[in-house]
Amino acid sequence: MKKAIWILVSLLGLLWTSLAWLLASLSDWLARALASGEAGRAGQAVAEWPLPDWLAVWIDAERLRALQALLLDLLDRAQSALPLLGSALQWLEPMIWVLWALGLGLLLLLGGLVHWWAASLPAAGRAVAAASR
């Protein structure tokens, strides 16, 4: 039973670490894209996409052009603020890793408590646990 506890804790720790790595990578990419101005150019390219034929059935073309014009206007207004936002987002990656460490510590503490609880089961409980292996 104790092995199963630590296998589960290990798998949850691996999942938690993978999620933290993914979020840290995405935040780093987003900060670099905003700081370099690439996000503004990408937004302008998206705003200029033509409406696909299959989507024309679901969305009014005039409404889409109005939304694209609004997006272009917002991007023009925010162009000077995007690099500032990118540099402000650089604090996010260290914060993700601090939260990862806290979460992993909590997971290990919980695993230790469950391990201790399993060890302190009465003999009858241990026999049932051993029979279920």
VOKE-947567 format. One line per 10 residues: number of its first residue (from 1); for each residue y, z, x of C-alpha. Coordinates in pm, 1 decimal, decimal comma. Example, Ala and Ser with C-alpha at 12.3 -4.5 7.8 and 13.67 -1.06 7.14 Angstrom:
1	-450,0:780,0:1230,0 | -106,0:714,0:1367,0
END
This chain:
1	0,0:0,0:0,0 | 233,0:79,3:286,9 | 172,1:-264,4:436,4 | 260,1:-424,4:103,2 | 582,6:-224,7:90,9 | 693,4:-344,3:433,0 | 584,3:-701,4:368,6 | 802,2:-699,8:57,0 | 1091,5:-540,5:247,1 | 1052,8:-804,3:521,4
11	1055,4:-1091,2:271,3 | 1359,8:-950,9:92,2 | 1531,6:-903,0:429,1 | 1457,9:-1263,3:522,3 | 1596,0:-1383,5:190,3 | 1906,3:-1163,9:230,8 | 1962,6:-1292,1:585,2 | 1921,6:-1654,4:476,0 | 2175,1:-1606,4:198,0 | 2424,9:-1444,1:436,2
21	2379,4:-1724,3:689,3 | 2432,0:-1986,9:419,3 | 2747,7:-1818,2:287,8 | 2885,5:-1769,4:640,6 | 2822,8:-2135,5:723,1 | 2988,1:-2252,3:401,9 | 3290,4:-2028,4:449,8 | 3330,3:-2149,0:809,3 | 3307,4:-2512,0:695,9 | 3559,4:-2453,5:416,7
31	3802,7:-2274,8:648,5 | 3785,1:-2559,4:901,4 | 3825,0:-2824,3:631,1 | 4129,5:-2651,2:485,4 | 4287,3:-2579,8:824,0 | 4248,9:-2939,4:940,7 | 4373,8:-3093,9:617,7 | 4045,7:-3275,1:549,6 | 4017,9:-3104,3:211,2 | 4341,8:-3264,2:92,6
41	4226,7:-3610,8:197,4 | 3888,8:-3558,2:32,8 | 4058,2:-3440,6:-285,3 | 4275,9:-3749,8:-289,9 | 3970,3:-3971,6:-244,8 | 3794,9:-3795,9:-533,8 | 4102,0:-3829,0:-752,9 | 4106,9:-4205,1:-697,8 | 3742,0:-4268,3:-789,5 | 3693,5:-4519,4:-1071,6
51	3517,2:-4405,2:-1386,4 | 3148,2:-4511,4:-1383,2 | 3032,2:-4718,8:-1678,4 | 2771,5:-4466,6:-1791,6 | 3034,6:-4189,5:-1793,6 | 3283,2:-4395,1:-1995,4 | 3074,8:-4322,1:-2304,8 | 3135,1:-3948,0:-2267,2 | 3487,8:-3926,8:-2125,1 | 3799,8:-4102,7:-2244,4
61	3939,0:-4321,3:-1964,1 | 4301,1:-4227,5:-2038,8 | 4218,5:-3856,7:-2024,1 | 4040,4:-3905,8:-1690,6 | 4338,0:-4094,6:-1544,2 | 4567,5:-3813,6:-1659,9 | 4340,4:-3556,8:-1491,6 | 4332,5:-3763,9:-1173,2 | 4710,8:-3788,5:-1172,6 | 4734,3:-3411,7:-1223,1
71	4492,7:-3352,1:-935,5 | 4691,1:-3582,6:-705,7 | 5014,7:-3405,0:-798,5 | 4861,0:-3064,0:-730,6 | 4723,0:-3182,0:-396,7 | 5061,9:-3320,2:-294,1 | 5225,7:-2988,5:-378,5 | 4957,1:-2783,3:-202,9 | 4929,5:-3002,2:108,2 | 5148,6:-2770,5:315,3
81	4963,9:-2457,8:199,4 | 4609,8:-2580,4:271,7 | 4619,6:-2512,7:648,5 | 4752,8:-2162,2:580,9 | 4472,4:-2101,6:334,1 | 4219,5:-2226,6:590,0 | 4340,6:-1982,1:852,4 | 4341,2:-1699,8:597,8 | 3977,3:-1774,6:509,7 | 3862,2:-1710,2:866,2
91	3833,1:-1337,5:788,4 | 3566,8:-1416,2:529,7 | 3283,0:-1486,6:774,6 | 3298,0:-1146,0:949,7 | 3318,7:-978,9:607,6 | 3000,8:-1159,2:499,6 | 2815,5:-1026,8:804,4 | 2943,1:-671,7:744,9 | 2813,9:-689,4:387,2 | 2486,2:-833,2:519,0
101	2445,1:-536,0:753,7 | 2518,0:-288,2:474,9 | 2272,5:-460,7:242,8 | 2000,5:-477,9:507,0 | 2052,2:-109,9:590,9 | 2021,2:-21,5:224,1 | 1706,5:-232,7:196,1 | 1550,1:-58,7:497,1 | 1646,1:282,5:359,0 | 1489,0:194,5:24,7
111	1175,4:69,4:201,8 | 1156,1:394,5:397,8 | 1194,1:602,6:81,7 | 921,1:409,6:-97,7 | 700,6:441,8:212,6 | 758,9:818,4:216,1 | 690,6:838,3:-157,4 | 364,8:643,4:-118,0 | 257,0:875,7:164,4 | 325,9:1183,6:-46,6
121	114,2:1070,6:-340,7 | -159,7:1318,4:-435,8 | -512,7:1239,6:-322,7 | -599,7:1102,6:-667,1 | -302,7:866,8:-648,8 | -408,0:755,2:-302,9 | -760,5:687,8:-426,7 | -622,5:471,9:-708,0 | -392,8:294,1:-461,8 | -683,5:239,2:-221,0
131	-903,9:106,0:-499,8 | -637,3:-146,3:-597,9 | -642,6:-300,6:-247,0
END
